[in-house]
Amino acid sequence: MRAALSALMLAGLGNGPLQGAALMALFAIGSGVSLIAGPWLWQRLRLAGNGTRQGWGTRVAGMLLAGVAVHALWADIARQIDAWCR
């Protein structure tokens, strides 16, 4: 949902409907490239590693997931505190 809103905000920066549509298309192409390249790269890295590397990869992925969750919670709390203080 957030990506769609980002694409719409980006399209709103265009000077007209055609330029906005072109910006949305470029946004979709960029998103598509990352959605295709990410799993491909992940598969190559997974096949290149042995069991030890896979174990550490799982730990790193868990730490990254926890970090993103903490960031999301902090961003929401900061937004609520900002709204309350105004």
KALINFEN-V555355 format. One record per residue. PHI is phi in degrees with one decimal (999 if undefined). PSI is psi in degrees with one decimal (* if undefined). Layout:
BEGIN
phi: <PHI,PHI>
psi: <PSI,PSI>
END
This chain:
BEGIN
phi: <999,-65.3,-65.7,-65.3,-67.7,-64.3,-65.4,-67.0,-65.4,-65.7,-65.0,-65.5,-78.7,-69.1,-80.1,-164.9,-65.0,-68.6,-67.4,-63.2,-65.8,-65.4,-64.7,-65.5,-64.5,-64.0,-62.1,-65.9,-64.2,-61.7,-66.4,-63.4,-61.4,-68.4,-71.2,-87.7,-71.4,-59.3,-63.5,-62.4,-64.4,-59.9,-64.0,-64.2,-68.0,-66.3,-72.0,-77.6,-90.7,-101.3,-61.2,-65.3,-64.3,-66.3,-63.4,-68.5,-61.8,-65.6,-64.6,-63.4,-61.7,-64.4,-65.8,-64.1,-62.1,-64.4,-63.3,-65.5,-64.2,-63.5,-62.8,-63.2,-64.1,-62.6,-61.9,-68.3,-63.9,-62.3,-65.1,-67.5,-65.4,-62.6,-66.1,-69.5,-78.0,-85.2>
psi: <-41.6,-36.4,-38.0,-40.2,-36.3,-40.7,-39.6,-39.1,-38.8,-40.4,-31.5,-18.9,-12.8,156.6,-10.6,-179.9,-36.7,-42.2,-37.8,-41.3,-38.4,-40.4,-39.7,-38.2,-42.5,-37.9,-43.0,-39.3,-45.4,-40.5,-40.4,-40.5,-45.1,-33.7,-25.2,-44.5,-34.2,-56.3,-35.4,-47.7,-41.7,-42.0,-43.7,-41.9,-36.4,-41.4,-27.4,-22.4,160.9,-171.1,-37.2,-44.6,-37.2,-37.5,-44.3,-34.7,-38.9,-40.7,-44.2,-42.4,-40.1,-40.8,-40.3,-42.2,-43.6,-39.6,-42.3,-39.6,-43.4,-41.1,-42.6,-43.4,-43.5,-42.6,-40.5,-42.9,-42.8,-38.3,-42.9,-39.0,-41.0,-42.4,-37.7,-36.0,-13.5,*>
END
